[in-house]
């Protein structure tokens, strides 16, 4: 249909709810008004229904290329649209990683051919690919992803000189995964010494601890302030980190922004006993104290966006790892 008229919608927009008609021509909203009499090819009566803007998810992992037995850009974009997510920003820790311009372009080619949603892809940073990062076209790429803590994909950037080069020379947004690697390794060694190979799943938030998150996030903020870098810190999971962020400026004027994920607001460490590896992710889901601090920070604009960090695994992989829960700690990360 070239024109669509949605009548009697309860429209949620710009912080308000109002009863409106919406006129759409060739896929674009042309007019929003209290009453529209223009005829349309298709009319939809939306009485008692809500109309909301399409959701933008700024952090997803769609597994293509290399891990398409889990998911692909096509399948996950289709699922996103079905759930009201009309735009996504996808991460570079695929197989192979998107750490060269050629590999990044391959993703854009796949997106152009197969994605049912609007898309952008992050360029991935490593300890030694600053030249490739600086070739990135800021007009088409949502940002540079820097893993300042390790996760899936072997993309850890832990060299101080590499970090300083990235923060000082990159003209576009840097999005960071912040967990201090040295702290995590020391914690992991202590728990292995205590438990051997059977570290309980409930120890995950103690190993990938609040201290590890705060130390890494503080470093990222310090670098961004020193070099005036546009910084976005992903998946904040602790109350401690909230002091790093401000609500003094409107979002459009912030140089440092932050994100919270659904799972960190929904679950806490008490849920490991019931769900085990089913809620294992990086950064870890932490105590109720940390969980309870996140929603207020989102509501008062210290945290700026909600994301999913959608990272699919097959049901067989999940079941296998959950069934051998004591050893799952070392072998499985949702990310």
PAPABA-580618 format. One record per residue (C-alpha): z, y, x. Coordinates in steps of 0.05 Angstrom, whole numbers, padded with zeros to 5 digits, always signed. Each point is the difference from the previous one (the first is absolute). Example, Ala and Ser with C-alpha at 12.3 -4.5 7.8 and 13.67 -1.06 7.14 Angstrom:
BEGIN
+00156-00090+00246-00013+00069+00027
***
This chain:
BEGIN
+00000+00000+00000-00018+00069+00028+00054+00036-00041+00069-00022-00023+00049+00037-00043+00073-00022+00002+00038+00029-00059+00075+00010-00012+00022-00021+00069+00071+00011+00025-00024+00031+00066+00046-00001+00060-00022+00052+00050+00029+00055+00045+00071-00019-00017-00008+00006-00076-00018-00043-00060-00046+00028-00053-00045-00025-00057-00072+00010+00022-00072-00021-00009-00040-00018+00062-00076+00005+00006-00034-00040+00054-00073+00006+00021-00033-00048+00049+00067-00024+00025+00030+00069+00012+00052+00037-00043-00036+00061-00026+00052+00029-00048+00072-00009-00021+00023+00036-00063+00044-00005-00061-00060-00016-00044-00071-00014+00022-00055-00005-00053-00057-00015+00048-00034-00066-00021+00001-00057+00050-00034-00066+00010+00067-00035-00004+00064+00025-00033+00068-00031+00014+00061+00015-00042+00058-00001+00049+00055+00016-00051+00068-00023+00025-00030-00017+00068+00012+00034+00066-00055+00026+00046+00021+00010+00072-00038+00019+00063-00026-00057+00043+00051-00023+00052-00014+00009+00074+00031-00054+00043+00004+00026+00072+00019-00067+00032-00033-00067-00013-00021-00061+00041-00061-00033-00031-00011-00055+00054-00074+00012+00012-00029-00016+00050+00029-00065+00027+00051-00021-00052-00041-00002-00063+00031-00066-00021+00059+00045-00020-00040+00058-00030-00060+00045+00009-00017+00073-00011-00036-00020-00064+00056-00042-00030+00056+00049+00016-00039+00062-00022-00014-00036-00065+00074-00016-00009+00017+00072+00017-00046+00029-00053+00028-00049-00051+00069+00029+00014-00020+00073-00002-00008+00011+00075-00067+00036+00007+00004+00017+00075+00028-00038+00060+00010+00011+00075-00004-00065+00038+00033-00018+00066-00034-00022+00065+00040-00063+00018-00053-00049-00023-00034-00053+00043-00031+00030+00041+00039+00065-00003-00034+00065-00017+00012+00031+00068-00072+00019+00018-00049+00044-00037-00046-00059-00010+00053-00043-00033+00022+00058-00042-00071+00012-00024-00006-00073-00019+00057+00011-00050-00033+00061-00028-00064-00040-00009+00038-00054-00038+00035+00052-00042-00066+00033-00018-00029-00067-00021+00059-00032-00035+00058+00046-00017+00010+00016-00074+00049+00056+00017-00004+00063+00043+00019-00018+00072+00017+00023+00069+00019-00039+00062+00048+00017+00056-00023-00002+00073+00049-00042+00041+00033+00024+00064+00020-00043+00059+00033+00013+00067-00068+00011+00032-00053+00022-00051+00011+00075-00002-00074+00013+00015-00020-00041-00061+00052+00035-00043-00027+00068+00019-00070-00020-00021+00025-00008-00072-00033+00044-00052+00056+00036-00037-00046+00015-00058-00005-00073-00021+00063-00035+00025+00069+00009-00032+00038-00002+00066+00020-00036+00063+00048-00059-00008+00052-00007+00056+00045-00061+00000+00062+00027+00036+00032-00066-00021-00034-00068+00003-00027-00034-00062-00060-00043-00017-00061+00012+00045+00028+00011+00071-00011+00075-00002+00067+00024+00027-00004+00068+00034+00063+00004+00044-00025+00037+00061+00029+00070+00003-00061+00029+00034-00045-00031-00053+00042+00028-00056+00001+00070+00031-00076-00002+00008-00009-00021-00072+00047+00053-00028-00025+00056+00044-00075-00013-00005-00013-00029-00069-00023+00056-00047+00011-00041-00064+00057-00033-00036+00040-00054+00037+00032-00052-00045+00055-00040+00033+00038-00065-00009+00067+00017+00031+00047-00054+00027+00026+00002+00071-00025-00063+00035+00054-00004+00053+00054+00003-00052-00033-00055-00042-00009-00045+00060+00073+00009+00022+00024-00014-00071-00045-00061-00006+00025-00029+00066+00073+00009-00022-00013-00036-00066-00038-00057+00033+00058-00008+00049+00046-00006-00060-00042-00043-00046-00053-00032+00044-00066-00010-00036+00033+00001-00069+00013+00074-00008+00017+00012-00074-00050+00042-00039+00056+00048-00019+00004+00022+00073-00069+00031-00004+00026+00071-00017+00051-00006+00056-00054-00019+00051-00051+00051-00024+00057+00047-00010+00012+00070-00028+00014+00022+00072-00069-00025+00022-00033+00039-00056+00038+00065+00014-00012-00002+00075-00075-00009-00009-00007+00050-00057+00039+00051+00039-00047-00009+00059-00060+00009-00045+00027+00064-00030+00019+00027+00069-00071-00012+00025-00031+00031-00062+00043+00062+00006-00014+00007+00074-00075-00005-00008-00006+00027-00072-00031-00066-00022-00014-00015-00073+00046-00060-00008+00011-00048-00058+00055-00053+00008-00013-00062-00041+00049-00043-00041+00066+00035+00012+00055-00051-00014+00066+00031+00021+00047+00055-00022+00008+00020+00073-00073+00022+00008+00002+00048-00060+00031+00055+00042-00065+00003+00039-00038+00027-00060+00002+00066-00037-00014+00023-00071+00000+00074+00020-00075+00006-00001-00051-00020-00053-00038-00063+00017-00064+00036+00018+00036+00038+00056+00038-00059+00031-00021-00023+00069+00047-00061-00004-00001-00043-00063+00029-00067-00019-00011-00060-00045+00044-00049-00037-00023-00069-00024+00014-00032-00067+00035-00061+00030+00050+00042+00040+00020+00035-00064+00001-00063-00043+00035-00051+00045+00060+00000+00047+00030-00048+00050+00040-00036-00054-00067-00028-00024-00013-00041+00063+00046-00055-00025-00042-00007-00063-00071+00015+00027+00003-00014+00074-00068+00008+00035-00028+00024-00066+00026+00070+00016-00007-00002+00076-00038+00061+00023-00002+00050+00056+00038+00047-00001+00051-00046-00031+00030+00008-00069+00070+00025+00015+00068+00008-00033+00015+00029-00068+00025+00063+00034-00068+00013+00031-00037-00020-00064+00040+00047-00043-00017+00060+00044-00075-00007-00006-00014+00019-00072+00041+00065+00002-00038+00019+00064-00066-00013-00036+00021+00041-00060+00022+00060+00042-00064-00002+00043+00029-00022+00067-00044-00062-00010-00070+00019-00021-00037-00061-00025+00010-00070-00027-00044-00055+00029-00005-00075-00008-00014-00023+00072-00039-00055-00037-00010-00057+00049-00022-00065-00033+00014-00071+00024-00021-00064-00034+00048-00033-00047-00001-00062+00043+00022+00041+00061+00057+00032-00038+00024-00066-00029-00003-00035+00067+00040+00054+00034+00051+00007-00055+00011-00075-00003+00019+00000+00074+00040+00063-00007+00047-00006+00060-00058+00002+00049-00043+00046-00040+00032+00060+00034-00039-00009+00064-00066-00018-00030-00014+00044-00060-00007+00075-00012-00026+00031-00064-00043+00058+00025
***
